[in-house]
Amino acid sequence: MRYYSTTLAAGTATILGLVAAMIAPGSAANAASEPSAELIKAAKAEGTVVFYSANPVPGTEHVARAFEKKYGITVEPLGLPAGTLLQRFASELTAGSFNADIIIGAGFDNVVTNDYGPKGWMIPIKTAGIPALDSGSYPADFLNKSTATIAYNPWILAYNTDLVKEADAPKSFADLADPKYKGLVCMPNPEVALAYIEIWDRVRAEFGEKTLAGVAANNPKVYESAAAASSALGAGECAIAGPVSGPGIAALPKRAPVKALTPAVTTGTQMELGFINPKKVGHPNAAKLFAQYLLSPEGNEQQATIGDNIWVLDPSKSPAQIAALKAAPDAADRKEQVLKLLGRK
């Protein structure tokens, strides 16, 4: 896979050591990254935190309830598909309505850095005074220009077992170009989010431009999000869906005749924690405590419990495994090329 990052792999020992230190009871790193009694008191005095998340609803609500149980602070969660969430968030902030206190977006570091930050809507999370970051206990490899990566959602394929036999199911994203799948595929609109461009750019790099053209020639049904494509698959509106995410498939009713698989060539959506300008939100201390929770081993695991998120502090995963999900850093530069190949331009 041409675009796999080697940065994390090179620091495997360092990162795993950091994670081990964070988890070890009584360790200096663990103690330094704990929220202060003053922060907890101030957060409890505010009593509420409004949490926007691009993770599917079940995972968003799960971590909200876990935080409530730990701190007794009410969480008002809003889970929406990545593109829809950012549209709503930007619309609210443009109107001067800072409803959310904290947000998890999908691969939105560039937007925060180049747009939301300069407008004063958000601040770099490294400057927010979060103990896990100030102490250095959260691995620097997962810090971006303005956000912190807390998990990855690998892009996967799924098929309706009522409509496709296992022997006939696709094994890779390149298989979606096979003429036998014409009219059978549903996919999220690649125009909606950079994360969709990134996975198709990886497919282009690995299998060639003709593969993307072949996908377009199969006339896939296009939905506005991976979650919507997953729902369509479960309802039998199509036989195969991709790229979709594990949490999205996990959110389907248990009776849905759907089976998923992770192709060898894939990327993962970076789920990134962003910090809204504390001078503008209603519950700045609760937001800081919630951020601290998500950047701790306990909270980091909880936000990935529902679905197939890979939480970045998981000691069972090597940094090399996580790094393999990173897309090419310049995938955005090929957006128009990818959209044209997929028949969207």
Kinemage of the C-alpha trace (Angstrom):
@kinemage 1
@onewidth
@group {chain A} dominant
@subgroup {mainchain}
@vectorlist {calphas} color= white
{ca met a 1} P 0.000 0.000 0.000
{ca arg a 2} L 1.854 2.997 -1.259
{ca tyr a 3} L 0.604 5.615 1.152
{ca tyr a 4} L 0.963 3.885 4.482
{ca ser a 5} L 2.625 6.144 6.999
{ca thr a 6} L 5.801 4.957 8.702
{ca thr a 7} L 5.851 7.668 11.349
{ca leu a 8} L 3.889 5.713 13.927
{ca ala a 9} L 5.640 2.439 13.144
{ca ala a 10} L 9.000 4.064 13.850
{ca gly a 11} L 7.794 5.130 17.253
{ca thr a 12} L 6.164 1.841 18.249
{ca ala a 13} L 8.193 1.295 21.401
{ca thr a 14} L 7.798 4.891 22.500
{ca ile a 15} L 4.049 5.004 22.018
{ca leu a 16} L 3.352 1.637 23.599
{ca gly a 17} L 5.545 2.680 26.505
{ca leu a 18} L 3.528 5.848 26.900
{ca val a 19} L 0.258 3.928 26.806
{ca ala a 20} L 1.537 1.430 29.364
{ca ala a 21} L 2.645 4.276 31.613
{ca met a 22} L -0.718 5.952 31.294
{ca ile a 23} L -2.534 2.797 32.304
{ca ala a 24} L -0.172 1.738 35.102
{ca pro a 25} L -1.720 2.548 38.489
{ca gly a 26} L 0.142 5.214 40.390
{ca ser a 27} L 2.489 6.025 37.530
{ca ala a 28} L 3.766 9.593 37.253
{ca ala a 29} L 2.312 10.047 33.767
{ca asn a 30} L -1.071 8.773 34.919
{ca ala a 31} L -1.119 11.109 37.915
{ca ala a 32} L -0.041 14.109 35.856
{ca ser a 33} L -2.811 13.533 33.332
{ca glu a 34} L -5.616 13.274 35.879
{ca pro a 35} L -8.126 16.142 35.971
{ca ser a 36} L -7.742 18.408 38.974
{ca ala a 37} L -10.304 18.567 41.741
{ca glu a 38} L -10.878 22.212 40.780
{ca leu a 39} L -11.719 21.285 37.177
{ca ile a 40} L -14.107 18.541 38.268
{ca lys a 41} L -15.820 20.910 40.715
{ca ala a 42} L -16.199 23.633 38.081
{ca ala a 43} L -17.520 21.153 35.528
{ca lys a 44} L -20.058 19.762 37.985
{ca ala a 45} L -21.183 23.294 38.811
{ca glu a 46} L -22.002 23.793 35.118
{ca gly a 47} L -23.879 20.504 35.250
{ca thr a 48} L -24.168 19.870 31.507
{ca val a 49} L -22.063 19.403 28.391
{ca val a 50} L -23.429 19.468 24.825
{ca phe a 51} L -21.576 16.942 22.706
{ca tyr a 52} L -21.647 16.847 18.880
{ca ser a 53} L -20.221 13.727 17.247
{ca ala a 54} L -19.692 12.290 13.774
{ca asn a 55} L -19.648 8.817 15.294
{ca pro a 56} L -22.893 6.870 14.763
{ca val a 57} L -25.612 7.469 17.327
{ca pro a 58} L -25.112 4.259 19.391
{ca gly a 59} L -21.417 5.000 19.996
{ca thr a 60} L -22.073 8.683 20.687
{ca glu a 61} L -24.735 7.874 23.257
{ca his a 62} L -22.633 5.121 24.826
{ca val a 63} L -19.691 7.377 25.667
{ca ala a 64} L -22.105 10.086 26.821
{ca arg a 65} L -23.686 7.712 29.330
{ca ala a 66} L -20.267 6.445 30.485
{ca phe a 67} L -19.130 10.023 31.216
{ca glu a 68} L -22.396 10.786 33.023
{ca lys a 69} L -21.947 7.719 35.214
{ca lys a 70} L -18.375 8.675 36.100
{ca tyr a 71} L -18.899 12.364 36.851
{ca gly a 72} L -22.637 12.909 37.362
{ca ile a 73} L -22.662 15.582 34.649
{ca thr a 74} L -25.492 15.493 32.113
{ca val a 75} L -24.399 14.978 28.514
{ca glu a 76} L -26.626 16.138 25.664
{ca pro a 77} L -25.311 14.145 22.674
{ca leu a 78} L -25.987 14.785 19.015
{ca gly a 79} L -24.762 12.141 16.592
{ca leu a 80} L -24.960 12.908 12.862
{ca pro a 81} L -23.123 11.768 9.711
{ca ala a 82} L -19.862 13.652 9.240
{ca gly a 83} L -20.942 15.931 6.392
{ca thr a 84} L -24.327 16.703 7.919
{ca leu a 85} L -22.759 17.427 11.292
{ca leu a 86} L -20.261 19.931 9.915
{ca gln a 87} L -22.941 21.651 7.842
{ca arg a 88} L -25.100 22.087 10.933
{ca phe a 89} L -22.159 23.101 13.112
{ca ala a 90} L -20.928 25.712 10.638
{ca ser a 91} L -24.455 27.075 10.118
{ca glu a 92} L -24.963 27.489 13.843
{ca leu a 93} L -21.624 29.197 14.380
{ca thr a 94} L -22.163 31.488 11.400
{ca ala a 95} L -25.398 32.562 13.062
{ca gly a 96} L -23.560 33.127 16.335
{ca ser a 97} L -25.216 30.155 18.042
{ca phe a 98} L -22.566 28.214 19.947
{ca asn a 99} L -24.846 25.342 20.927
{ca ala a 100} L -22.178 22.631 21.109
{ca asp a 101} L -19.558 22.655 23.845
{ca ile a 102} L -17.289 20.077 22.221
{ca ile a 103} L -17.196 18.152 18.954
{ca ile a 104} L -15.802 14.996 17.371
{ca gly a 105} L -15.516 15.448 13.615
{ca ala a 106} L -14.351 13.098 10.881
{ca gly a 107} L -11.027 14.172 9.402
{ca phe a 108} L -11.792 17.866 9.875
{ca asp a 109} L -8.420 19.136 11.136
{ca asn a 110} L -7.798 21.166 7.964
{ca val a 111} L -11.214 22.805 8.262
{ca val a 112} L -10.564 23.697 11.887
{ca thr a 113} L -7.065 24.988 11.127
{ca asn a 114} L -7.882 26.967 8.001
{ca asp a 115} L -11.451 28.114 8.626
{ca tyr a 116} L -12.948 27.630 12.086
{ca gly a 117} L -9.779 28.685 13.926
{ca pro a 118} L -9.172 31.947 12.047
{ca lys a 119} L -12.838 32.850 12.558
{ca gly a 120} L -12.443 32.448 16.311
{ca trp a 121} L -14.885 29.559 16.471
{ca met a 122} L -12.372 26.988 17.685
{ca ile a 123} L -8.916 26.887 19.245
{ca pro a 124} L -6.069 24.367 18.801
{ca ile a 125} L -6.785 21.584 21.274
{ca lys a 126} L -3.145 21.663 22.409
{ca thr a 127} L -3.782 25.144 23.882
{ca ala a 128} L -6.976 24.200 25.733
{ca gly a 129} L -5.297 23.291 29.045
{ca ile a 130} L -6.327 19.620 28.954
{ca pro a 131} L -4.249 17.621 31.472
{ca ala a 132} L -3.610 14.657 29.162
{ca leu a 133} L -2.067 17.024 26.610
{ca asp a 134} L -0.283 19.385 28.999
{ca ser a 135} L 1.387 16.431 30.723
{ca gly a 136} L 2.480 14.851 27.452
{ca ser a 137} L 0.795 11.572 28.369
{ca tyr a 138} L -1.276 11.521 25.164
{ca pro a 139} L 0.997 10.329 22.298
{ca ala a 140} L 2.128 13.244 20.150
{ca asp a 141} L 1.747 11.114 17.008
{ca phe a 142} L -2.009 11.448 17.349
{ca leu a 143} L -2.002 15.230 17.644
{ca asn a 144} L -2.810 17.196 14.509
{ca lys a 145} L -2.449 20.912 13.828
{ca ser a 146} L -5.656 21.777 15.688
{ca thr a 147} L -7.330 18.528 16.728
{ca ala a 148} L -6.466 15.211 18.377
{ca thr a 149} L -7.155 11.894 16.665
{ca ile a 150} L -8.911 9.602 19.126
{ca ala a 151} L -9.971 6.710 16.862
{ca tyr a 152} L -10.130 5.395 13.324
{ca asn a 153} L -13.145 3.965 11.543
{ca pro a 154} L -11.789 1.576 8.886
{ca trp a 155} L -13.731 1.669 5.638
{ca ile a 156} L -15.315 -1.704 4.994
{ca leu a 157} L -17.563 -3.510 2.523
{ca ala a 158} L -20.908 -5.054 3.415
{ca tyr a 159} L -23.454 -7.125 1.539
{ca asn a 160} L -27.059 -8.222 1.979
{ca thr a 161} L -27.035 -11.981 2.528
{ca asp a 162} L -30.560 -12.288 1.144
{ca leu a 163} L -29.340 -10.887 -2.181
{ca val a 164} L -25.714 -12.013 -2.469
{ca lys a 165} L -24.206 -15.405 -1.688
{ca glu a 166} L -20.962 -15.385 0.270
{ca ala a 167} L -19.104 -16.941 -2.660
{ca asp a 168} L -20.250 -14.075 -4.889
{ca ala a 169} L -19.504 -11.257 -2.446
{ca pro a 170} L -16.770 -8.716 -3.268
{ca lys a 171} L -13.506 -9.023 -1.365
{ca ser a 172} L -12.021 -5.611 -2.203
{ca phe a 173} L -13.136 -2.155 -3.252
{ca ala a 174} L -11.671 -2.899 -6.672
{ca asp a 175} L -14.263 -5.676 -7.064
{ca leu a 176} L -16.988 -3.028 -7.175
{ca ala a 177} L -15.838 -2.347 -10.738
{ca asp a 178} L -16.817 -5.879 -11.813
{ca pro a 179} L -19.672 -5.656 -14.356
{ca lys a 180} L -21.556 -8.424 -12.526
{ca tyr a 181} L -22.318 -5.881 -9.787
{ca lys a 182} L -23.896 -3.351 -12.127
{ca gly a 183} L -26.882 -1.729 -10.445
{ca leu a 184} L -26.297 -3.644 -7.210
{ca val a 185} L -24.022 -1.253 -5.317
{ca cys a 186} L -24.848 1.661 -3.052
{ca met a 187} L -22.168 4.091 -1.937
{ca pro a 188} L -21.863 7.371 -0.024
{ca asn a 189} L -21.553 10.505 -2.106
{ca pro a 190} L -17.793 11.149 -2.448
{ca glu a 191} L -18.482 14.870 -2.852
{ca val a 192} L -19.700 15.161 0.750
{ca ala a 193} L -16.518 14.520 2.749
{ca leu a 194} L -12.767 14.301 2.274
{ca ala a 195} L -12.775 10.881 3.968
{ca tyr a 196} L -14.587 9.430 0.945
{ca ile a 197} L -12.047 10.973 -1.411
{ca glu a 198} L -9.251 9.447 0.644
{ca ile a 199} L -10.471 5.862 0.367
{ca trp a 200} L -11.133 6.135 -3.364
{ca asp a 201} L -7.740 7.779 -3.844
{ca arg a 202} L -6.157 4.760 -2.136
{ca val a 203} L -8.107 2.448 -4.472
{ca arg a 204} L -6.952 4.512 -7.454
{ca ala a 205} L -3.334 4.323 -6.318
{ca glu a 206} L -3.438 0.567 -5.743
{ca phe a 207} L -5.617 -0.630 -8.623
{ca gly a 208} L -5.472 2.146 -11.224
{ca glu a 209} L -7.789 4.794 -12.605
{ca lys a 210} L -9.705 2.242 -14.696
{ca thr a 211} L -10.984 0.706 -11.484
{ca leu a 212} L -12.712 3.916 -10.408
{ca ala a 213} L -14.089 4.347 -13.920
{ca gly a 214} L -15.409 0.785 -13.704
{ca val a 215} L -17.162 1.566 -10.437
{ca ala a 216} L -18.832 4.552 -12.080
{ca ala a 217} L -19.859 2.420 -15.067
{ca asn a 218} L -21.740 0.099 -12.708
{ca asn a 219} L -24.155 2.949 -11.893
{ca pro a 220} L -24.036 2.743 -8.096
{ca lys a 221} L -26.861 4.256 -6.098
{ca val a 222} L -25.467 7.276 -4.267
{ca tyr a 223} L -26.480 8.289 -0.744
{ca glu a 224} L -25.472 11.323 1.276
{ca ser a 225} L -23.550 9.378 3.903
{ca ala a 226} L -22.073 5.983 4.688
{ca ala a 227} L -24.735 5.586 7.370
{ca ala a 228} L -27.486 6.146 4.791
{ca ala a 229} L -25.864 3.646 2.406
{ca ser a 230} L -25.705 1.109 5.250
{ca ser a 231} L -29.387 1.623 6.025
{ca ala a 232} L -30.255 1.185 2.350
{ca leu a 233} L -28.325 -2.082 2.298
{ca gly a 234} L -30.151 -3.397 5.345
{ca ala a 235} L -33.481 -2.456 3.750
{ca gly a 236} L -32.625 -4.328 0.541
{ca glu a 237} L -32.409 -1.225 -1.647
{ca cys a 238} L -29.073 -2.546 -2.895
{ca ala a 239} L -27.079 -5.746 -2.545
{ca ile a 240} L -23.633 -4.366 -1.718
{ca ala a 241} L -22.505 -1.208 0.092
{ca gly a 242} L -19.123 0.431 0.280
{ca pro a 243} L -17.310 2.233 1.604
{ca val a 244} L -19.216 1.981 4.887
{ca ser a 245} L -18.089 1.807 8.513
{ca gly a 246} L -18.288 -0.791 11.248
{ca pro a 247} L -20.215 1.481 13.624
{ca gly a 248} L -22.703 2.214 10.847
{ca ile a 249} L -23.289 -1.483 10.222
{ca ala a 250} L -23.468 -2.162 13.970
{ca ala a 251} L -26.225 0.449 14.218
{ca leu a 252} L -28.514 -1.544 11.904
{ca pro a 253} L -31.317 -3.603 13.453
{ca lys a 254} L -30.045 -7.014 14.538
{ca arg a 255} L -32.454 -8.689 12.134
{ca ala a 256} L -30.887 -6.951 9.115
{ca pro a 257} L -29.417 -9.616 6.769
{ca val a 258} L -26.036 -7.910 6.477
{ca lys a 259} L -22.486 -9.243 6.603
{ca ala a 260} L -19.373 -7.059 6.592
{ca leu a 261} L -15.716 -7.555 5.735
{ca thr a 262} L -12.594 -5.405 5.894
{ca pro a 263} L -10.620 -5.356 2.613
{ca ala a 264} L -6.842 -5.656 2.718
{ca val a 265} L -6.534 -2.288 0.961
{ca thr a 266} L -8.432 0.366 2.862
{ca thr a 267} L -8.085 3.562 4.857
{ca gly a 268} L -9.796 4.735 7.999
{ca thr a 269} L -11.643 7.891 8.857
{ca gln a 270} L -9.804 9.811 11.560
{ca met a 271} L -12.229 10.647 14.340
{ca glu a 272} L -10.848 13.917 15.651
{ca leu a 273} L -11.620 15.775 18.837
{ca gly a 274} L -11.906 19.508 18.347
{ca phe a 275} L -12.124 22.210 21.019
{ca ile a 276} L -14.632 25.006 20.557
{ca asn a 277} L -13.592 28.472 21.766
{ca pro a 278} L -14.238 28.259 25.540
{ca lys a 279} L -15.106 31.973 25.640
{ca lys a 280} L -18.121 31.328 23.458
{ca val a 281} L -19.635 28.086 24.797
{ca gly a 282} L -22.033 27.611 27.677
{ca his a 283} L -20.129 24.921 29.569
{ca pro a 284} L -16.373 25.437 29.067
{ca asn a 285} L -15.211 23.484 32.123
{ca ala a 286} L -17.484 20.525 31.411
{ca ala a 287} L -16.154 20.564 27.841
{ca lys a 288} L -12.561 20.454 29.125
{ca leu a 289} L -13.356 17.573 31.486
{ca phe a 290} L -15.131 15.686 28.699
{ca ala a 291} L -12.120 16.214 26.420
{ca gln a 292} L -9.837 14.935 29.171
{ca tyr a 293} L -12.031 11.845 29.485
{ca leu a 294} L -11.854 11.098 25.752
{ca leu a 295} L -8.063 11.511 25.819
{ca ser a 296} L -7.658 9.097 28.740
{ca pro a 297} L -7.376 5.311 28.249
{ca glu a 298} L -10.755 4.777 29.934
{ca gly a 299} L -12.711 7.286 27.874
{ca asn a 300} L -10.800 6.546 24.683
{ca glu a 301} L -11.885 2.925 24.941
{ca gln a 302} L -15.489 3.809 25.776
{ca gln a 303} L -15.952 5.986 22.683
{ca ala a 304} L -14.905 3.029 20.507
{ca thr a 305} L -16.894 0.330 22.301
{ca ile a 306} L -19.840 0.392 19.912
{ca gly a 307} L -18.888 -0.715 16.385
{ca asp a 308} L -15.451 -1.399 14.969
{ca asn a 309} L -13.584 1.785 15.862
{ca ile a 310} L -9.886 1.329 16.481
{ca trp a 311} L -9.186 3.399 19.572
{ca val a 312} L -5.710 4.844 19.413
{ca leu a 313} L -4.721 4.019 23.014
{ca asp a 314} L -5.618 0.331 22.624
{ca pro a 315} L -2.512 -1.554 23.835
{ca ser a 316} L -3.545 -4.614 21.805
{ca lys a 317} L -3.011 -2.688 18.546
{ca ser a 318} L 0.447 -1.703 17.360
{ca pro a 319} L 0.986 1.833 16.096
{ca ala a 320} L 1.946 0.244 12.745
{ca gln a 321} L -1.540 -1.278 12.482
{ca ile a 322} L -3.101 2.084 13.204
{ca ala a 323} L -0.737 3.876 10.834
{ca ala a 324} L -1.807 1.582 8.011
{ca leu a 325} L -5.222 3.242 8.047
{ca lys a 326} L -3.831 6.691 7.287
{ca ala a 327} L -4.685 8.071 3.885
{ca ala a 328} L -2.249 9.861 1.606
{ca pro a 329} L -1.644 13.315 3.109
{ca asp a 330} L -2.190 14.961 -0.274
{ca ala a 331} L -5.363 13.051 -1.201
{ca ala a 332} L -7.334 16.303 -1.123
{ca asp a 333} L -5.208 17.576 -4.010
{ca arg a 334} L -6.703 14.852 -6.195
{ca lys a 335} L -10.328 15.465 -5.250
{ca glu a 336} L -11.413 16.671 -8.686
{ca gln a 337} L -9.586 13.798 -10.388
{ca val a 338} L -11.231 11.218 -8.139
{ca leu a 339} L -14.688 12.726 -8.550
{ca lys a 340} L -14.315 12.774 -12.338
{ca leu a 341} L -13.236 9.129 -12.413
{ca leu a 342} L -16.236 8.196 -10.272
{ca gly a 343} L -18.559 10.040 -12.653
{ca arg a 344} L -19.406 12.778 -10.182
{ca lys a 345} L -18.070 15.630 -12.335
